[in-house]
Structures are given as C-alpha cells and as structure tokens.
Amino acid sequence: MDFGSKYVYKYEHSSDESISDDEDNLVIAQPPAAPSLALTSESNEARAAVAATSHAKRKKRLRKADTNVLNVKFNQLLQPGEMHAGDPVYCADCHAIASHLSKVQMGENQDATWQCEFCSKSNTVDIEQTDLPKKEDATYLISPAPVVHGSDMTGVDDSIVIFVVDISGSMSSTTTVPGTFRLPNAAQLQDRAAANFDGERMVRDRHQTYVSRLQGVQMAVDANLDKLAKDAPTRRAALLTFNHEITYYGDGTRAEPLVIRGDKLNSADDLTREAEQEQNNELKPVSETKTNLTQRVYDLEEGGQTALGPAVLFALNIASKRQGSKIVICTDGLANRGLGSLETAQDEKVDQEVKMQALSEGNQFYAGLTERAREKGVSISVITIKGTACLLPVIGQMADGTSGNVTIVDLLNIRDEFASILEQKVIATNVEATLIVHRGLYIRNPDNPDDKLETVKRDIGNVTKQTEITFEFGIRSKQELKDKWNLDLDELTQLPFQVQVVYTAVDGSKALRVLTQLKETTENREVAEVNAYRGVIAQNHIRSTAAEMMVDYDDDEDDDGASRVRSKWSKPIMQKQRMNYMSNLNRMKHAHKEYEAHDGFNENRWDKASNALQSQVVSSKCRKMAASRGAVKPTESPSLFSRMSRLITGQGSSTSEPAAAAPPPPPSLALTAEGGKAKRSYGFATTNLAHYDDKNSEDLYRFKNLTSEYMRGASPPREEDRRSGASGSDDERKDPRRSKAKK
C-alpha cells in the first residue's frame, strides 16, 4: 500500500472539508418560471416567490482535495508474502483479519480473545499470539493449483497468444513511408496487383514506399513471433483472421485452416462448439511453429466485411484453455458482420431509437465477452490503425476490463506496440480487493460522493505488474463517533488500514493476500501536504477524472427535464480544482527544500497529462451542451439523453408511443461464462458515445489506467514519449529540480 502522504490528515471538521475552495464559482442559474394563463391567488403567490428567486444562484458542494488517498499495486503478487498454513481469523463485525498488529489475550477461563483494531469488537478466537502473522504482509493458500494452468510450478509458461487480424477490404489501404525498401512479401503483392494496378508502383517509388495496413500488421506479427520464440519459447502462438468469415490457422502446422462463415457467425452456440472441438488440438510451443506461422501470416489477402465479434468470441474460447493467455486484436474498421455488429449503431439513415437500441445491444455483447475473459483469466488488447473509426468506446471495453491495451497506431510504430502488449503479462486472475479502515474513517464511494463506506470491495479481474487501484478516504465527524461508538478520535495518533486481495495465481492456485499497515495521523493540513507523495495523489486525480467522464449522468436535469441541483460534481470545475490543488502542493514542496525530492514527482508529466485531460473535459462539456440544445423539448417528448438512458438501462420508454421498429436482441447476444447477460458495462457509458471519437476514447482509456510510477521522476518514459523523442534527460533539462534531486 502506498499513501498520498506520510500522515493521515485527521481534519477537525468533516463538514468543512466538503466545501470546495472554489465554491463561489460553483453556481447554477435557475430558469424563470413558465407563464400561466389562469392563476389563482395562491398560485399567484407561489409564482411570485419563484420569480423572486428565478435568477438566484445556488452553490454546488464540492469536496476539497486532500492527501487522504491510498494506492494498491499488484506487482507484489509476483513475490509471495509470509505464507500461513492455518486459516485467516476474521472479526465478526467488520471482517478484518487478525494481523501483526493484533493482540490475543488469555482470560481466566482459558478463552482467547482478540479486540479488533478496526472496530473494537471483542472476538473469541482459537489461536495464540504466536499463531499470528509476524509481518504486515501475509498470504493464505485457499486452494492448490489444478492440473491444467498457464504456468506450471517450474515456472514454464505455456499460455496462449492469439493474433486476431482484420483482413477486410479496408486493410488494403496504403500509407506512404519515407525511403525505399523491399517489403518481405513485396513480390507476392506485385504479382497480385499487377493485373489491375501496375503492382511495382503500388509497392515502391523512388523516394518512398507504399505500405498497406495489412502489410504493416504482417511485419509486426512476424517481428513479434521472432521475439516470442527467443524470449518465451514455451508459449503458444496462434493466428485467427476475420473479414466476411473467420479463418483459424491455429499454430500454423495444420494442413488446412478452419473456416467459419454464414449463419454460424450469428450463433454464439455454433462458434463455441467449433472452438471447443479445436481445443482438442494441442498447440505446440512457438519455438517449433514460428516458421509455419510466419508463412501463413504473409499469405493473407484482404477483402470482404468485418466479422470482429464472432472472431473474438471464437478466440476467447481457444485462449481460455490457459490462465493468463492473451488475445491481440488488430482492426481498422467498424464491426459489421455477425454477432456484435455495430453497423446500425453508426448508420445516420436509421431512426435514432433504432440506432441507440443497436448500440445498446453491441455494448452488451462486448461487455459479455469482457466478463467471460475476466472469469477465464484472458487479457484482450485492441490495436486500431490511425485515421480509421472502429467505435473504440464500445470495443475498447474488452481491453479496459481485462488489463489489456487500447491503442491507435500508425504503421511506423505498430511493431513496437505489439511488443509492448506482449510484454505485459497477466500475473494473477479473478482478483478481488477489499479495503477495511478504522471506524474513525470512511471510504469515499466514487459512484456517489455522499456515501461514506466502512468497507469497499473491488472486482478487478486480471492484473499485470502495472495494475494499480486507488481509494479515497475521509474522517468521520467527532460527534458521530462519540454518539455511535463512544470513540474519541483525538486520542488516536495512529490508524490501521487493511487490504485483502483474493486472487488466482498463474499456476492456478488460489490465495488470499493480506496487507495491514498502521499510519500516523496529523491534524495539521500543512504537515500532511509537506510530507505528501504527489505521484499517488496526481495519479488518483487523473484516473478519477477520466473514469467520471466515462460515466453518463446529467448534472442539471431530471428525467422529466426539471432543473435541480445534483450532489455530483461538475466535471470541468472538479478537474480544475484538482489541478489547482496539485499546483499548491508543488509550491509548498518547493518552499520546503528538504521535502521536495523525497517523492520523486515528475511535474512535467503531470502538467502534460493534466492539461491534456482538462482539454478533453472542456471539449466534452461543450459537445454535451451542444447536443442538449439540439435535443427535443421535454414538452414534445422525453429528452434524447433520457430516452437513450432508459434504453441502456432497460427501463423502457416513459411515453405511450410504441418503440421504434428495433428488433429484440438475440438471446445469445450478451454472453458471460454462464450464458446470461453481462453484469455491467466496462469503459464508457453507452450514451456518451456521441461525445467521444476514437482518439478521445483512446486518451481516456490511457488516463484511466495511468500509474503512479509514471508520475514519478524515476519512471521510464512511455512509448509515446519515446516516439516523440522525449526521455528522462529531456525532463531533467526542462526541470532542473529533477536533475538536482537525482544527484
């Protein structure tokens, strides 16, 4: 666990901390009352009262930013903690687990009791003090590894990497690349194109080379098969292509590929049945199949539509044979064939409700694939080509929900992007993290700022060594603590925190990891902020804002269009406040030189990331306001956003008008391991799609998964920084403080 400061900021008045520093600027103008033709004396008085306040401005209550942030990194799962043979001992009330902080007392009747450090519950236990963990990090084995898994006890990795490649007609589009060089399959392409396009000129020119999208993917897959064979020779690699049909080449050693076409592309049962039959054909290590696979890759030709959904469903059933397997999707177009088709959702000629219904169905389908991938321990990454439109807010959720990557690339860097994805291995699956705090604290609910929770459980799914999650916590009012539990917070100079992580390791074993820490407190805000770890706070600010932008809610309107004040914050102002808070922290650190370098914060990266995100926030708000102005008036029919919201949530229309001619979704459209509907959507709320193009979506996915290590000066530059020429030395030149701190 990493905290936002060396100290827990134990502020004195909880209610004061819920008012933003910018509260004078947070206002909502109330619209004038609508005129009435016939008014009684009573209604006249009511109208007069409304008119008197019609232009009054109400303040929104926004919580001040502070250092009370907790960050959990999952790279520690690579190194097991102190292993305990016995079972964990839980508190009967708060479900905290007895730790190195716990004290077991023996009573006169020889009964052992443990008073919980978190809720003060006295528990009768069947353990002795010597049975408790000795360190803050302890691991309990829940179940041993099964026979079939992705990495055996010797550390041999036999997980599967499936390259799912789009070969639809649009993949023949070419890009000019400076310089002349002969592509690996240039001769094949020249022969193929000569009949219609004078193939030599299509491939090479005097000072530049024409490279098709498919060629770029072919070279990237070839290079990364080479890398896999050298770095991870025991891993399995497979190839699956899709256009108007899907073609499964497996590891490249089979005589003929499996081709699935026609009505089977619309049937989840048929696709699953075909995949289950293929699971009987064991894939060989990539060290043995690399040559055959490379040949299959360079034999690919473009043409047809884009059956993306059926391809991913089939690939997922193959990959789920091994925990920790990976699917890498490379596509340049909108899914428009078979299950998961998004063509109607983007068709401007159809009725708006039909369009939104199709969007909802597509979103449910890909959310279902995400659920299944999480349960099976499979990571999905999505690579799209720059200048194309794939509806990333929908298909990108497969990566966002499975610890994969969402990336838009050009042909010059696609090889490196593939390599970066393959390096990010899944280290644990089916991960759930539960945070428990002392009774004097509460955990902020990111879905409802008014909730004050004692315990929070996060269903995380797959994790890599880069995966991090953050929590925000606050201080309960002293009066509440005194009235409910007769607790005096002033007497407590230290407070405990515990994170319980249940996970399945890559060898298939299931374990419980328990991390318990005791943190010192301070009632002095300046002390907490001078000792702040800005990387943790900055990461939480950026990730929270990005996640909030993906959630669809209307700040100022009810479903019936009535104006009112919501407790949820205004996103542009909230992000501005977070930026101001980081600026204040930076100034405070600079003023206290002895504290400035201890957190290794990279201010240049913060400035770049926060400014880019703020631009997204402002532009999104403008697009939303423009869409609202163009929506149908509430007196005529429900607002567009209300109708869209009801379609997504399944509440139906509030009017008596019949639904548009949208067909009901096929029963197998949304899939989980049990075949039912997806539990939730990942990534974007569907109704936000009108506000984010693919590039904006890629940025938000990246912001949502930003790591605290990236915000620190010692962290390596991102791939995009390397492509743009940025490096650690560049940061030091721009920020002399970093160079000084490094020395």
N, C-alpha and C positions, 0 to 999 in steps of 0.2 A: 504494500500500500504506500502510495505517495500522497502527501497532503499539500494543500495550497500554501501552507505556512508551517513553520516550526511549532507554532502555537495555535490552539483552537481559540478563535476570537469569541469570548464569552461576553457579548454585549449586554448592557444592563436592561434596556427597554426593547423588547421584541417588536412592539407596535411601531416604534420609531424607525426600525430598520426596514419596514415595509413601504416607506415613503421614499420615492426617488429623489436624488439630488436635483433632478430636472423637473420636479413636479409642477413648477409654474408654467412650463411649456407644454405640459401634457393636458390638452383640453379637447373637448368635443362640443361643437356648437349644436344646440338643439334647434331643429327646424320649426318654423312658425306653424301654428295650428291651422288646420284646413278650415275655410269659411263655411258657415252653415246658413241655410236659407230660413229656417224656422228654429228659434231658440226660446226656451222657457227662461224664467228669471233665474232659476237655479243653474241651468246650463250656461246662462249669460255670465254668472259669477265665476263658474268653473273656467269658461273660455277666457275671461279677463285674467284669471290667475295664471292660466297657461301662457297667455300673451305676454304677461309681465315678465315671465321667465323664459320666453321662447328663444331669446338670444343670449341667455345666460350660458356660461361655460362651466362644464363640470370637469373635475380633475380625475385623471386615472391614477390609481395607486400602483406604483411600480416598486419592486423591492430593490434596495440598494445592492450593488455588487459588493462582495467581501471576499475574504481569503478562505472561507469555510467550504473547501472543495476537496474531495477525496478521489484519487485516481487508482485504478487497479490495472496492473499489467499482467498479461498471461504468459509472458516468456518464462516466468518462474516455473511453469508446469513442466518445462524441459528438465529441471533439476528437482527430483522429489525431495520433500522436506523430511522431517523426522517421522519415520514410519511407526505406527502403533498397531500392535496386534489386537488389542481389545476394541470394544465398541465405543463410539463417542458418547459422552454423558451430556444430555440436554437439560436445560432449565425448563421446568414445567410451564412457566408463564411465557417468557419471551423467546424460548428456543435457542438461546445462546448455548454454546458448547463450552464445557469446563476446559480451561487453558492453563498456561503457566502462571497466569495472574490469580488463579483460583486458590482458595484455602479450604481444606477439608478439616472439619472439627469433629472430634470424637466425643459423644455425650456420655453421661453416666450409665446409660443402659446399653452402651457399646454401639449405638446407632451413629453412623457417619452422616454429617450434614454439610452442605455447601450453600453458602449465601451468594446468590448470583451477583456478579459485579455490575450487571447492566440494569436489573430491575429490583434487586434486593430480595427476591424470592428465596426463602429457605427451603432447600431441596434435600430430601433424604436420599443418599446415594450409596451404592455398593462398591465403593472404591476407597483407596487410601491415598494420602498425599503423594506417595512415591509412584502411584499409577498415572499421575497427571503428566501432560507434556512438559518438557523442560525448556522449550524454546517457543518463540512467538509463532513459528510456522510448523504445523503438524499435518501429517497425511494419514488417512484411514482407508484401508482397502475394503471396498464394498463387494466386489466380485472379481475373480481372477480372469485372465484372458481366455477367450474361447479358442477353438482350433483354427478358425478362418479369420484372418485380420489383414491389415495393410502393412504391418511391420512386425516381424516375429521377435522373440526375446533376444535373439542375437543381434538385433538392430538391422537386419536385412530388409530393405524397403522394396516391396513388390506391389505398391499401389499403382493405379492406372492413370495415365494421362490420355484423354481423348481429344484430338483436334477435330472440331466440328466446323467445317469450312463451307462457306457460301459459294456456290458455283453458278448462281443465277446469271441471266444475261447482262445485268449491270456490272458484273465483275470484269467484263471485257474492256471497260472504260480505261483509257490510258492517261498517264501523267508524264510530263517531260522532266527528265532528270539531267542536270548538267554533266557533261563529259560523255565520252563514248566507251562503252564496254559491252562485251558479249554476254548476254544472259545465259544461264545454264541450259535452258530449253529453247534458245533462240531459233535453232534450226527447225525444230518441230513447229514452232509458231509461224515461221516464214513459209514453210510448206503448206500449212493450213490456211494462211491468209493470202497466199499468192494469187489464188484464183479470183479473188474479189478486190483486194486492196493493194496489190503490189507489195507483198509482205516485207521485203527488205527495208523499205522506207518506214513501214509501220514499226519496225523494231529498232533501227539505228538511223541516225542522221550524222552530219559532220561534227557538230559540237554538242549534241545532246542525244539522249536515249529515251525512247518511248517505252514506258513500263506499265503494263496493265495491272489492275488491282489484284487479279488472281496471281500474276507473276510475283508481285510483292509478297503475297501470303505464301506462295510456294517456296520462295527463298527463305522466308522467316521460319517456316516449319522445317525445312531442310537443315538450316543452321542449328536449330534447337534440338532436332533429333541427334545431330552430332554431339551437341553439348550434353544431352541426356545420356548418350552412350558412353561418354567419357566420365561424367560426374556421378551418374546414378545408373550403372549398367543393369541393375536388377529390376528397375522399374519397368512397367509395361506401357507401351505406346500403341494407340490405335487411331485410325482415320475414319471419319464419317463425313460425307458431303451431302449437301441438300440444294435442290432447285425445285422443280415441279414434282420431284420424287426424292427419296433419301437412299443413299448408297453406302453400305457399311463394308469397308475393306478389312476391318479387324487389324491385325498386326502386319498385314501385307503378305502373309505367306499362303493364304488360301488361294485355290485355283480360280474361283470366280467370286466376285463380291455379292453380297445380299442386297437386292433392290426391292424397295417397298414403294408402291405407288397406288393411285386410285383411291377407292373408298377407305382403304386402310389408314390413310393419312388423317381421316376424320374420326378414327376409333382408337381411343386410349387402350381398350382391351386388346385389339389386334396388335398394336405396337408393343404393348407389354408382353404379349405372348411370343412375338417374334424375338424380342430381346432375351426373354427367359431361355429360349432354345439356344441362342447364341452364347449364353453364359456357360453352357456345357463345353464350349470350345475354349480351352485354356489359352490365354495369351502368353506368348513367350517373352523373355527379357528383351529389352530394346537393343542390347548389345548384339543379339542374334538376328534381329529383324530390321535393323536400321536401313540396310541396303535395299531390301524389298519395299519398305515403306516409302523411301525416297523416290523410287521409281514410280510407285502408284501416285505420289503427290504430283510429279511432273507430267503424268499422263492426263491430268484433269483438264476438262474443257468447259467453257461457260455456255449457259443457255437456259431459258425457262424461268419459272417463277421462284418464290422464296418460301419453302416449307420449313420455316425456322422452328415452330412449335413442335411438330412431330419429331424433328431431328433431336431436339433437346430431350424430349420425353424418352426416346429410344436410347440415347446416350446415357441418360441418367440411370436407366435400368441396368446398363452394362457396367457403369462405373460403381454402382452401389455394391458390387461384389466385394470391394475392398474399402475399408475405412481409410479416409484421408486421400481418396482419389480426386482427380481434378479434371474438369471439363473446360476447354478453352474454345469459345465461340468467336469466329471472325466473320462478320457480315457487313454488307454495305447498303442494305435496303430494308424496306418495311416487310414484316411477315405478312404474306398474302395468300397462303395456301395451307389448307388443312387446319388442325387444331391450333388455337392461339392466333388466328388470322386477325390482323389489325387494320385491314384494308377499309372496311366500312367505317371504322372509327376516324379515319382521315379523309373520308370522301365528303367533300363540300357540297355535293349534289343531294345528299340524303337529308331527311328531316333531322333536326337537332336531337330529338329524343331517341331516335333510332341510332344516331351516331354515339350518343352517350351510353346507350344500352350496350352497344358493341364494345365500347371502351371498357365498360364495367366487366363484361364477360372476359375480355382479353386480360384485364388486370387480375381477375380471379384465377384464370388459367395459370399465369406465370407466378402468381402468389402460391398456388398449389404446388407447382414444380419446386419453388423455393422451400416450402415446408418439407417436401419429401427429401430434397437434397440435404437439408439440415438434419433430419432424422437419420439419414443414411451416412452422414459424415462426408459428403461430397461437396467440394468447392467449385463454383461456376464463375468464370470470368468472361466478360463481354468486351470484345475489341471491335470498334467500328472505324470506317475509313473517313477521313476528313472530307467535308464537302457533301456528305450524304445525310439522309434522315432516316433513322431507324426507330423512332419513338422510344428513346432511352429511358424516360421516366417510367415506362412500363417494363421493358425487358431488362433494364438495368437493375431492377429489384432482385433478380436472381443472383447477381453478384453481391449486392449490398447485404442481402440476408444470409449469405453463405461464406463471408470473408473472402470474396473474390475481388476482382478489379473491374472498374468501368472506365474504359479508355477510348478516346478518339485519337487516331494516329494518322500521320501521313506515311507514304511508302518509304521514306528515308529512315524512319525510326521504328518501323513495325517489328523488325527482328529483335531489337533491344527490348521492346515492350513484351514480346513473347518470353524472352529470357527472364525478365523481371517477374513475370507472373509465375513461371515455373519454379523460381527460387523461393517463393512464398509458400512454404509447405504448411499444411494443416497439422498442428501438433496435438490437438485434442478436439473431440466432437461431443455433441449433446451437452454442452456446457451451460450450467445454471449458476448464477452468483447471487448470494443473499447477503445484504448488509444489515447488521444489527448495531444500534447505537445505544448509548446510555439513556436512561429515562429522562434526563435533563435536556436531551437533544431531540430533534426530529429531522426526518429526511424529506427534502422537498420533492414533491411529485411533479415531474416535468410535464405531465399531461394536464395538471390542474394546479396552478400556483397557490391555491387556497388550501390544498391538502397538506397536512402535517403527519407524516407516517412514522411509525416506530420501526418498521421493518420493510425492506424492499427486495423483491426477488426479480432478477433479470434473466430472461431466457435468451441466451446468446447464440447457441448453436455451435458452429465451427469457430475455432480460433487459430490464429497463427502467432508467431512470436512478436508480431507488430500489433496485435489486437489489444485495445485498451477500452475501458469504460470509466465514466466519471459519475460521481454523485455530488449533490449539493446538500448541505445540512445547515440547520439553524438552532437557535437556543429557545427553549420554551420559556414562557413568562414565569417570573419568580412566584407570582401569586398563584398561578395554575399548579405549579409544583408543590407549593405549600398546602393548597386546598386538597389536592388529589392524593398526594403521597407523603405529605409532611416532610418534604425534602428542601433543604436549604442549599441552593446552588453556590452561594458564596463560600461555603465550607470546602467545596471541591476544587482542588488545584490541578487535578488530573482526571481525564475522562477516557474510558475504554472504547475501542472500536473493534468489530469483528466482521470478517468477510468469510463466508462459507462457499466454497466452489465445488460443485459436483460435476464430474467430467468423465468421459471415456477416453482413455489414452490410445495412442496409435496401435498398441499391441492388443487392443480390445478389452483390457482390464478397466474396471470402473472404480473410481476413487473419490474420496472427499478430502479436499484441502482446506485447512482452517488457519487463517491468519488473524492474529489478535495483537493489537498494539495499544499502548497507553500513551496519551498525548497530554502535554502540559497545556494549561489554559492561561489566558490573559484577558483582562477587561479593558485593556488599552489598545485601541484600533491601530495606533501608530506602531506599537511594538509588534503586532501581528503582521503589519504590512512591510515593515522594515525587514522582517525575517521571512518574507514571502518567497515562494518558489514560483516565479512568474510563468514558467513553461506549463505548469499544471493548470494555472488559472487561465492563461491565454488559450490553451487547447480546449478547455471547457467552454469558454466564451464562444469560440468559433464553431465548435461542434454543436453546441446548443442552438445557436442562431440558425445554422444550416438545417438542423433537424426540425426546428419550428417552421421554417419556410416550406418544408415538405408536407406539413400538416395543413389541411384546409379548414379554416374557420373564418367567419365574418366578424370583424371587430365591432361593427356598429349596428347590425341588423338582426332581428329575429327572423324565423322562417316566414312570418307574415309581413315582413318589411318594416315593422315598428322599430324606431330608433331607440336605442338604450345603451347604457354603459356596461361593457363587459369587464370582468375581473382580469381577463387575459390581457397581456401587454400589447402595445403597438410595436410591431417588429422593427420598423426603421428607428424608432426612438430607443428601443431597448438595445439594439446593436450600437447606436451612437453612444449610449450611456456606458456600455461595456468598453468601447474604445477609449472614452474619456477616463474611465477607471484605470485602464492599463497605462495611459499617459501619466496619470497621477502616481501610480506605483513606480514607473520609471524615474520620474523626477525625485521621488522620495529615495529611491535606491542611489541615484547619482549624488544626492546630498549626504548620504551616509556611505562614504567610500569603502569602509571596511565590510559592508554588506553587499556591495554592488556585484561582485563577481561570483559570489558563492552559489548562485543558482544557474550560472552559465547561460543566461537568457539571450536569445538572438533577436534583438529589436528589429533588425532589418527584415527578417522573415515575418515577424508579427505585423509590421507596417504593411508589407506587401500583401499578406493574406487578409488582414482585416479591411484594408482599403478595397481590395477586390470583392470581398464579401459584402461590404457596405454598398458598393455599386450595384450588386445583384439585388440587395434588399430594396433599394430605392427604385430601381427599374421595375422590379416585380410589383411594388406597390402602385406605381404609375400604370402598369398594364392592367392590374386588377381594377383600379379606379376607372380606367377607360372602358373595360368590359362591363362594369356596373352601370356606367352611364348609358351604354348601348343596350342594356337588358330591358326586357318587357316590364312595364309598370305593374306594381302589385295589384292595382285595381282591375287590370285586364286578366292577368293570370299570375301564378307564382313566379318569383324571380328565377332567372336561369340558374343561378347558383343553388337556389333551394331545390329546384327540380333535379338538378344534377346530383345534389347531396342525397336526396331521397332515393334516386335510382341506385346510387352506390351502396347505401346502407340497407336497401331492400324495403324501405318503408312505403314505397308506392307513392302515387300522386295524391295530393290533398284536394284535387278538384274532381268533379263528377265526369270530366271528359274521359273517354276511353283512351287507353295507352295507344301510342302510335303502333304501326304495323311491325313492331320489333318481335321477331320470333323468340320463344323461350329458349334459354341456353340448353345445349345438350346435357344430359345428366352426367356425362363423364368429363365435362369441360374443365371443372376445377378439381384438381387432384391433390390428395395427400397420400401418405402411406396406407391409410385406411380406405381411400377412395372417396372420401367425403369432401365437403367444401373446405377451402383454405381457412385457417383460423384467423388470419389477418393479412393485410397488405404490407409489403415491405417497401422502403423507399418512399415514393411520392404518394400523396392522396390523389386519387384519380382526377378530381375536379380541378386540380392545379395544372393540368397538362397544357391548358391554353396559355399559361403564363411562362412556360419554360421550354425553350427549344433544346435540341440535343446537347449543344455546347454548354448552356446554362446548367443542364442536368448533370453533365459530367463534372462540372466545377462543384456543384453542391454535394454530389456523392463523395468527392475528394475531401471537401471541407468537413463533411460529417465524420470522416474516418481519419482526420488529422491526428498525429501522435504528439505526445508531449516531448518525445525525443527530437522530433523535427523542430520544435520551438526552442530547443536548447542549442547553444553555440557549437557544442561538440558533435551534434548530429550530422551525418553525411548529407550532402546536397541531394535533393530529389532528382529523379530522372529528367524532369522538365527543366530544372536548373542547369543540369549538365548539358542538355541540348542547346540551351540559350547561352552557354558559356559561363554560367555562374559557378562559383566554387567557394571553398572556405576562405581562400586568400582574398577573394573579391569582397567577402563580408568583412574581413579584417581591414581592408583598405577603406571601406565605407564607414566603418565603425571602429575607431582607434581603441575604444574601451575593450573590445573583444581581444585585440592583439595583446593589450596590456594584461588582461585577465588570463590569457592563455600562457603568457610567460610566467 
